[in-house]
Amino acid sequence: MKGNLTVWMLLLCMMIGLILLMFNIISWTSYFIVVLIVGVLTYMEKRKRMNRSE
């Protein structure tokens, strides 16, 4: 369930970002930078968990 929770949190962040983009509150570049940072952090966390379970 924890893995699914991570996916749902990512989707929620992306949806909030898209809503902010629709209302021109943030720009496309800042949205993509945030998505990139969140993706990299999620990937690093998954690798850390995999190493811990081995």
C-alpha positions in Angstrom: 0.0 0.0 0.0 2.9 2.4 0.7 4.0 2.1 -2.9 0.5 3.0 -4.1 0.5 5.9 -1.7 3.6 7.3 -3.4 2.0 7.0 -6.8 -1.2 8.7 -5.6 0.8 11.6 -4.0 2.6 12.1 -7.3 -0.6 12.2 -9.2 -2.1 14.6 -6.8 0.9 16.9 -7.0 0.7 16.8 -10.8 -3.1 17.5 -10.8 -2.6 20.5 -8.5 0.2 21.8 -10.7 -2.0 21.5 -13.8 -4.8 23.3 -12.1 -2.4 26.1 -11.2 -1.2 26.2 -14.8 -4.7 26.5 -16.1 -5.2 29.7 -14.0 -1.8 31.1 -15.0 -0.6 31.1 -11.3 2.6 29.3 -12.2 4.6 29.0 -15.5 5.3 25.8 -17.5 9.0 25.9 -16.7 8.4 26.0 -12.9 5.9 23.1 -13.3 8.3 20.9 -15.2 11.2 21.7 -12.8 9.0 20.7 -9.8 7.8 17.5 -11.6 11.5 16.7 -12.4 12.6 17.2 -8.8 9.7 15.1 -7.4 10.4 12.3 -9.9 14.1 12.2 -9.0 13.4 12.2 -5.3 10.9 9.4 -5.7 13.4 7.4 -7.8 16.1 7.8 -5.1 13.7 6.8 -2.3 12.7 3.7 -4.2 16.3 2.7 -4.7 17.0 3.3 -1.0 14.1 1.1 0.0 15.2 -1.7 -2.4 18.7 -1.6 -0.9 17.3 -1.8 2.6 15.1 -4.8 1.9 18.0 -6.8 0.3 
